[in-house]
Amino acid sequence: MNVQVLPADAMLHVGQMGSFSVLGFGPHVDLDVVHAEGLTSALYVEEPDKVAAHREAWQRLTSAALPVGSSADLITEIRKNT
């Protein structure tokens, strides 16, 4: 698992519309499912085109975020100053 920090001053992004997880099954991408959770319900998306849209959104988010090492450095720095 990797942790990446998306800076507060980042441009508007799909992550502001709510959280989601792409549940992947290795080489069997046709089995991938998106899980979106709300306060009182959960949604599982299985349609390949919708799963692909979420996967692309995830890639945009991770591309906009700080790299893993820089994210860890920032978290460490914030912990030292609090």
N, CA, C and O atoms as a MOPAC input file, in Angstrom:
PM7 MOZYME 1SCF
protein

 N      0.84700 1    -1.17200 1     0.00000 1
 C      0.00000 1     0.00000 1     0.00000 1
 C      0.89000 1     1.23200 1     0.00000 1
 O      1.89900 1     1.29100 1     0.70400 1
 N      0.50200 1     2.20500 1    -0.79600 1
 C      1.20800 1     3.48100 1    -0.85000 1
 C      0.32300 1     4.58400 1    -0.30400 1
 O     -0.90100 1     4.53600 1    -0.42500 1
 N      0.95700 1     5.57900 1     0.29800 1
 C      0.24900 1     6.76300 1     0.77700 1
 C      0.78700 1     7.94400 1     0.00700 1
 O      1.99600 1     8.16400 1    -0.05000 1
 N     -0.12300 1     8.70900 1    -0.58900 1
 C      0.25900 1     9.91700 1    -1.30200 1
 C     -0.60000 1    11.06900 1    -0.79700 1
 O     -1.78500 1    10.89600 1    -0.51200 1
 N      0.00900 1    12.24100 1    -0.68800 1
 C     -0.68500 1    13.44200 1    -0.23300 1
 C     -1.05100 1    14.28100 1    -1.45000 1
 O     -0.20700 1    14.57700 1    -2.29600 1
 N     -2.30300 1    14.65200 1    -1.52000 1
 C     -2.75500 1    15.56500 1    -2.56600 1
 C     -2.75600 1    16.95600 1    -1.93700 1
 O     -3.53100 1    17.21200 1    -1.01500 1
 N     -1.90500 1    17.85600 1    -2.41800 1
 C     -1.79700 1    19.18100 1    -1.79200 1
 C     -3.13700 1    19.91700 1    -1.75800 1
 O     -3.95900 1    19.77800 1    -2.66400 1
 N     -3.33900 1    20.69600 1    -0.70500 1
 C     -4.58700 1    21.44300 1    -0.54500 1
 C     -4.79600 1    22.44200 1    -1.67100 1
 O     -5.93300 1    22.78900 1    -1.99000 1
 N     -3.71200 1    22.90600 1    -2.27500 1
 C     -3.84000 1    23.90000 1    -3.34500 1
 C     -3.93500 1    23.26200 1    -4.73400 1
 O     -3.79700 1    23.94700 1    -5.74700 1
 N     -4.17000 1    21.95300 1    -4.77400 1
 C     -4.32100 1    21.27100 1    -6.05900 1
 C     -5.58600 1    21.77000 1    -6.75100 1
 O     -6.54100 1    22.19500 1    -6.10200 1
 N     -5.57200 1    21.71100 1    -8.06200 1
 C     -6.74600 1    22.11600 1    -8.82700 1
 C     -7.93100 1    21.21300 1    -8.48600 1
 O     -7.75200 1    20.15300 1    -7.88500 1
 N     -9.11900 1    21.62300 1    -8.86100 1
 C    -10.30700 1    20.79300 1    -8.63600 1
 C    -10.06600 1    19.39900 1    -9.20000 1
 O     -9.46100 1    19.24400 1   -10.26100 1
 N    -10.54100 1    18.39700 1    -8.48700 1
 C    -10.30500 1    17.02700 1    -8.91800 1
 C    -11.48500 1    16.14500 1    -8.55800 1
 O    -12.31800 1    16.50200 1    -7.72600 1
 N    -11.54000 1    15.00600 1    -9.18600 1
 C    -12.64900 1    14.07100 1    -9.02100 1
 C    -12.74500 1    13.54300 1    -7.58800 1
 O    -13.82200 1    13.11600 1    -7.17000 1
 N    -11.67100 1    13.56000 1    -6.84200 1
 C    -11.68500 1    13.08600 1    -5.46200 1
 C    -12.56700 1    13.92500 1    -4.56300 1
 O    -12.95600 1    13.47200 1    -3.48600 1
 N    -12.89100 1    15.13700 1    -4.97800 1
 C    -13.75300 1    15.99800 1    -4.18300 1
 C    -15.22500 1    15.60500 1    -4.30800 1
 O    -16.07300 1    16.13000 1    -3.58600 1
 N    -15.52400 1    14.69600 1    -5.21000 1
 C    -16.90800 1    14.26200 1    -5.41100 1
 C    -17.26800 1    13.08400 1    -4.51300 1
 O    -18.42600 1    12.66600 1    -4.48300 1
 N    -16.31300 1    12.55100 1    -3.79300 1
 C    -16.56700 1    11.42700 1    -2.91000 1
 C    -15.49900 1    10.35600 1    -3.08700 1
 O    -14.77200 1    10.33100 1    -4.08000 1
 N    -15.42700 1     9.49300 1    -2.11800 1
 C    -14.39200 1     8.47200 1    -2.15300 1
 C    -14.86900 1     7.23500 1    -2.90800 1
 O    -16.06500 1     6.96400 1    -3.01600 1
 N    -13.90400 1     6.50800 1    -3.41700 1
 C    -14.19400 1     5.24800 1    -4.09700 1
 C    -12.94600 1     4.39000 1    -4.06100 1
 O    -11.83500 1     4.89300 1    -3.89200 1
 N    -13.13900 1     3.10600 1    -4.22200 1
 C    -12.03700 1     2.15400 1    -4.30100 1
 C    -12.23100 1     1.29900 1    -5.54400 1
 O    -13.34400 1     0.87900 1    -5.85800 1
 N    -11.13600 1     1.05000 1    -6.24200 1
 C    -11.18300 1     0.12400 1    -7.36400 1
 C    -10.63100 1    -1.19600 1    -6.85200 1
 O     -9.46000 1    -1.29100 1    -6.48400 1
 N    -11.48200 1    -2.21300 1    -6.83100 1
 C    -11.08400 1    -3.53100 1    -6.35800 1
 C    -10.62700 1    -4.32400 1    -7.57400 1
 O    -11.43900 1    -4.74000 1    -8.40100 1
 N     -9.32000 1    -4.52800 1    -7.67100 1
 C     -8.74300 1    -5.17500 1    -8.83800 1
 C     -8.44100 1    -6.63400 1    -8.60000 1
 O     -8.19000 1    -7.06000 1    -7.47300 1
 N     -8.46800 1    -7.38400 1    -9.66600 1
 C     -8.21300 1    -8.81900 1    -9.60000 1
 C     -7.08700 1    -9.20000 1   -10.55500 1
 O     -7.23000 1   -10.09000 1   -11.39200 1
 N     -5.96400 1    -8.49900 1   -10.40400 1
 C     -4.76600 1    -8.81000 1   -11.16900 1
 C     -4.97900 1    -8.74100 1   -12.66600 1
 O     -5.49500 1    -7.75000 1   -13.18300 1
 N     -4.58500 1    -9.78200 1   -13.35500 1
 C     -4.66500 1    -9.75800 1   -14.81700 1
 C     -6.10500 1    -9.83900 1   -15.33700 1
 O     -6.33500 1    -9.67400 1   -16.53600 1
 N     -7.05300 1   -10.08400 1   -14.47100 1
 C     -8.45400 1   -10.24700 1   -14.87600 1
 C     -9.21000 1    -8.93500 1   -14.70100 1
 O    -10.13600 1    -8.85800 1   -13.89300 1
 N     -8.82300 1    -7.90200 1   -15.45300 1
 C     -9.44200 1    -6.58100 1   -15.29400 1
 C    -10.93700 1    -6.60700 1   -15.59100 1
 O    -11.66600 1    -5.71700 1   -15.15300 1
 N    -11.39500 1    -7.59200 1   -16.31500 1
 C    -12.83300 1    -7.68900 1   -16.58700 1
 C    -13.63100 1    -8.02300 1   -15.32500 1
 O    -14.85700 1    -7.91300 1   -15.31900 1
 N    -12.94100 1    -8.43000 1   -14.26100 1
 C    -13.60200 1    -8.73400 1   -12.99000 1
 C    -13.52700 1    -7.57400 1   -11.99900 1
 O    -14.11600 1    -7.65700 1   -10.92100 1
 N    -12.81600 1    -6.49200 1   -12.33700 1
 C    -12.65800 1    -5.36200 1   -11.42500 1
 C    -14.01400 1    -4.75000 1   -11.07800 1
 O    -14.93800 1    -4.73500 1   -11.89300 1
 N    -14.10700 1    -4.24600 1    -9.85100 1
 C    -15.33500 1    -3.64700 1    -9.33200 1
 C    -14.96300 1    -2.34300 1    -8.62900 1
 O    -13.89800 1    -2.24100 1    -8.02200 1
 N    -15.83800 1    -1.35800 1    -8.71400 1
 C    -15.65400 1    -0.11100 1    -7.97500 1
 C    -16.58700 1    -0.15300 1    -6.77000 1
 O    -17.75200 1    -0.53300 1    -6.88000 1
 N    -16.05000 1     0.24300 1    -5.62100 1
 C    -16.83000 1     0.30600 1    -4.38500 1
 C    -16.87700 1     1.76200 1    -3.93900 1
 O    -15.83900 1     2.39100 1    -3.73700 1
 N    -18.08500 1     2.29000 1    -3.78800 1
 C    -18.28200 1     3.64100 1    -3.27300 1
 C    -19.19000 1     3.52200 1    -2.05500 1
 O    -20.25000 1     2.90000 1    -2.11800 1
 N    -18.76700 1     4.11900 1    -0.95600 1
 C    -19.48900 1     3.95600 1     0.29900 1
 C    -20.04800 1     5.28700 1     0.76400 1
 O    -19.36500 1     6.31000 1     0.71800 1
 N    -21.28900 1     5.26600 1     1.20900 1
 C    -21.93200 1     6.42600 1     1.78700 1
 C    -22.22800 1     6.17400 1     3.24800 1
 O    -21.85500 1     5.13700 1     3.79700 1
 N    -22.89500 1     7.11900 1     3.87100 1
 C    -23.20900 1     7.00300 1     5.29200 1
 C    -24.10400 1     5.80500 1     5.58500 1
 O    -23.90600 1     5.10700 1     6.57900 1
 N    -25.08600 1     5.56700 1     4.72200 1
 C    -26.04100 1     4.50200 1     4.99200 1
 C    -26.13200 1     3.45500 1     3.88600 1
 O    -27.02200 1     2.60400 1     3.90500 1
 N    -25.22400 1     3.51600 1     2.93500 1
 C    -25.29600 1     2.54600 1     1.85100 1
 C    -23.94400 1     2.38300 1     1.17700 1
 O    -23.00200 1     3.12700 1     1.44900 1
 N    -23.86800 1     1.41300 1     0.31000 1
 C    -22.66700 1     1.18700 1    -0.49000 1
 C    -23.11100 1     0.87800 1    -1.91300 1
 O    -24.19700 1     0.34500 1    -2.14000 1
 N    -22.26300 1     1.21700 1    -2.85000 1
 C    -22.55400 1     0.99800 1    -4.25600 1
 C    -21.41500 1     0.18900 1    -4.85600 1
 O    -20.24400 1     0.50500 1    -4.64200 1
 N    -21.74600 1    -0.83000 1    -5.58800 1
 C    -20.76300 1    -1.63400 1    -6.29800 1
 C    -21.01400 1    -1.46400 1    -7.79200 1
 O    -22.10200 1    -1.77000 1    -8.28000 1
 N    -20.01900 1    -0.98000 1    -8.51300 1
 C    -20.13000 1    -0.72000 1    -9.94100 1
 C    -19.35000 1    -1.80100 1   -10.67900 1
 O    -18.15900 1    -1.99200 1   -10.43000 1
 N    -20.01200 1    -2.49900 1   -11.57500 1
 C    -19.38000 1    -3.59200 1   -12.30300 1
 C    -19.28400 1    -3.34500 1   -13.80000 1
 O    -18.53100 1    -4.04000 1   -14.48200 1
 N    -20.02200 1    -2.37700 1   -14.33100 1
 C    -20.01300 1    -2.12300 1   -15.77300 1
 C    -18.60600 1    -1.71900 1   -16.20800 1
 O    -18.04000 1    -0.77700 1   -15.65400 1
 N    -18.03600 1    -2.41300 1   -17.18800 1
 C    -16.64100 1    -2.17000 1   -17.59000 1
 C    -16.33100 1    -0.71600 1   -17.94000 1
 O    -15.25700 1    -0.22200 1   -17.59600 1
 N    -17.24400 1    -0.02100 1   -18.61400 1
 C    -16.96800 1     1.37200 1   -18.98100 1
 C    -16.94000 1     2.28100 1   -17.75800 1
 O    -16.14900 1     3.22300 1   -17.70400 1
 N    -17.79200 1     2.00700 1   -16.78200 1
 C    -17.80400 1     2.81000 1   -15.56300 1
 C    -16.60100 1     2.49300 1   -14.67000 1
 O    -16.04000 1     3.38800 1   -14.03800 1
 N    -16.21100 1     1.22200 1   -14.62200 1
 C    -15.00400 1     0.84800 1   -13.87600 1
 C    -13.78900 1     1.52600 1   -14.51300 1
 O    -12.91400 1     2.02800 1   -13.80800 1
 N    -13.73800 1     1.53800 1   -15.83400 1
 C    -12.62500 1     2.18700 1   -16.54000 1
 C    -12.58500 1     3.67600 1   -16.24100 1
 O    -11.50000 1     4.23700 1   -16.08400 1
 N    -13.74000 1     4.33200 1   -16.15900 1
 C    -13.78400 1     5.76200 1   -15.83600 1
 C    -13.23100 1     6.00900 1   -14.43300 1
 O    -12.50900 1     6.98200 1   -14.21700 1
 N    -13.55900 1     5.15000 1   -13.49300 1
 C    -13.02200 1     5.29300 1   -12.12900 1
 C    -11.51900 1     5.02200 1   -12.10300 1
 O    -10.78000 1     5.70400 1   -11.39300 1
 N    -11.06700 1     4.04300 1   -12.86500 1
 C     -9.63800 1     3.73300 1   -12.92200 1
 C     -8.86600 1     4.93700 1   -13.48300 1
 O     -7.79700 1     5.27900 1   -12.97900 1
 N     -9.40800 1     5.57100 1   -14.52000 1
 C     -8.77500 1     6.76300 1   -15.09400 1
 C     -8.77100 1     7.91600 1   -14.08400 1
 O     -7.79200 1     8.65500 1   -13.98600 1
 N     -9.85900 1     8.06400 1   -13.34300 1
 C     -9.92000 1     9.10700 1   -12.31600 1
 C     -8.85900 1     8.85200 1   -11.24600 1
 O     -8.19800 1     9.78300 1   -10.78600 1
 N     -8.70200 1     7.59900 1   -10.85700 1
 C     -7.67900 1     7.23300 1    -9.85800 1
 C     -6.28200 1     7.58300 1   -10.37200 1
 O     -5.45000 1     8.09200 1    -9.62200 1
 N     -6.03200 1     7.31100 1   -11.63400 1
 C     -4.72600 1     7.62800 1   -12.21500 1
 C     -4.48300 1     9.13300 1   -12.23400 1
 O     -3.36200 1     9.58200 1   -11.99300 1
 N     -5.53000 1     9.92000 1   -12.52000 1
 C     -5.37700 1    11.38100 1   -12.49200 1
 C     -5.07900 1    11.87000 1   -11.07800 1
 O     -4.25400 1    12.76300 1   -10.88600 1
 N     -5.75300 1    11.28100 1   -10.09100 1
 C     -5.51700 1    11.67600 1    -8.69700 1
 C     -4.09400 1    11.35200 1    -8.25400 1
 O     -3.42700 1    12.19000 1    -7.64800 1
 N     -3.63100 1    10.14800 1    -8.55000 1
 C     -2.27600 1     9.78300 1    -8.12000 1
 C     -1.21700 1    10.57900 1    -8.87700 1
 O     -0.13300 1    10.82400 1    -8.34800 1
 N     -1.51900 1    10.98100 1   -10.09800 1
 C     -0.57800 1    11.80700 1   -10.85700 1
 C     -0.49700 1    13.21800 1   -10.29000 1
 O      0.56400 1    13.84200 1   -10.32800 1
 N     -1.61400 1    13.72800 1    -9.76400 1
 C     -1.64700 1    15.07700 1    -9.19900 1
 C     -1.05500 1    15.13400 1    -7.78700 1
 O     -0.64500 1    16.19500 1    -7.31700 1
 N     -1.01800 1    13.98200 1    -7.12200 1
 C     -0.51900 1    13.92200 1    -5.74400 1
 C      1.00800 1    13.93100 1    -5.71700 1
 O      1.67400 1    13.66900 1    -6.71900 1
 N      1.53400 1    14.24000 1    -4.53900 1
 C      2.98700 1    14.16400 1    -4.34300 1
 C      3.43500 1    12.71000 1    -4.48300 1
 O      2.67500 1    11.79800 1    -4.15800 1
 N      4.65500 1    12.48500 1    -4.96100 1
 C      5.16800 1    11.10800 1    -4.99800 1
 C      5.19700 1    10.50500 1    -3.59200 1
 O      5.15800 1    11.22600 1    -2.59500 1
 N      5.26600 1     9.19200 1    -3.52700 1
 C      5.22900 1     8.48400 1    -2.24500 1
 C      6.29800 1     8.99700 1    -1.28200 1
 O      5.98800 1     9.28400 1    -0.12600 1
 N      7.53700 1     9.11700 1    -1.72700 1
 C      8.61800 1     9.58000 1    -0.85400 1
 C      8.39800 1    10.99300 1    -0.35600 1
 O      8.59900 1    11.27500 1     0.82600 1
 N      7.98800 1    11.88500 1    -1.24300 1
 C      7.72500 1    13.27300 1    -0.84600 1
 C      6.53200 1    13.35600 1     0.09600 1
 O      6.51600 1    14.18200 1     1.00900 1
 N      5.54900 1    12.51700 1    -0.11600 1
 C      4.39300 1    12.47700 1     0.78300 1
 C      4.82400 1    12.04600 1     2.17600 1
 O      4.40500 1    12.64100 1     3.16900 1
 N      5.65700 1    11.01400 1     2.25500 1
 C      6.14600 1    10.54100 1     3.55800 1
 C      6.96100 1    11.63300 1     4.24900 1
 O      6.84000 1    11.82500 1     5.45900 1
 N      7.78800 1    12.34600 1     3.49000 1
 C      8.57800 1    13.44200 1     4.06300 1
 C      7.67200 1    14.53500 1     4.61500 1
 O      7.91400 1    15.04800 1     5.70700 1
 N      6.64100 1    14.89200 1     3.87600 1
 C      5.71400 1    15.92900 1     4.31600 1
 C      4.98200 1    15.50900 1     5.57900 1
 O      4.84100 1    16.30400 1     6.50700 1
 N      4.51700 1    14.27900 1     5.62300 1
 C      3.82200 1    13.77100 1     6.80700 1
 C      4.76700 1    13.79000 1     8.00600 1
 O      4.36700 1    14.19200 1     9.09900 1
 N      5.99800 1    13.36500 1     7.81700 1
 C      6.98300 1    13.38700 1     8.89900 1
 C      7.22600 1    14.81100 1     9.39200 1
 O      7.29000 1    15.05000 1    10.59700 1
 N      7.35800 1    15.74500 1     8.47200 1
 C      7.58600 1    17.14400 1     8.83400 1
 C      6.41100 1    17.71600 1     9.61400 1
 O      6.60400 1    18.42800 1    10.59900 1
 N      5.20400 1    17.40900 1     9.17800 1
 C      4.01400 1    17.89900 1     9.87800 1
 C      3.95000 1    17.31300 1    11.28200 1
 O      3.60700 1    18.01600 1    12.23300 1
 N      4.27400 1    16.04400 1    11.41600 1
 C      4.26300 1    15.40100 1    12.76100 1
 C      5.25800 1    16.05900 1    13.68700 1
 O      4.98000 1    16.22900 1    14.87400 1
 N      6.42600 1    16.43700 1    13.16100 1
 C      7.45200 1    17.07900 1    13.98900 1
 C      6.99100 1    18.43900 1    14.48600 1
 O      7.37000 1    18.86600 1    15.57600 1
 N      6.17700 1    19.11600 1    13.69400 1
 C      5.76800 1    20.48200 1    14.01700 1
 C      4.44800 1    20.56100 1    14.77000 1
 O      3.93500 1    21.65700 1    14.99600 1
 N      3.89100 1    19.42400 1    15.16200 1
 C      2.62800 1    19.48400 1    15.89100 1
 C      2.77700 1    18.98200 1    17.29800 1
 O      1.80500 1    18.96400 1    18.05300 1

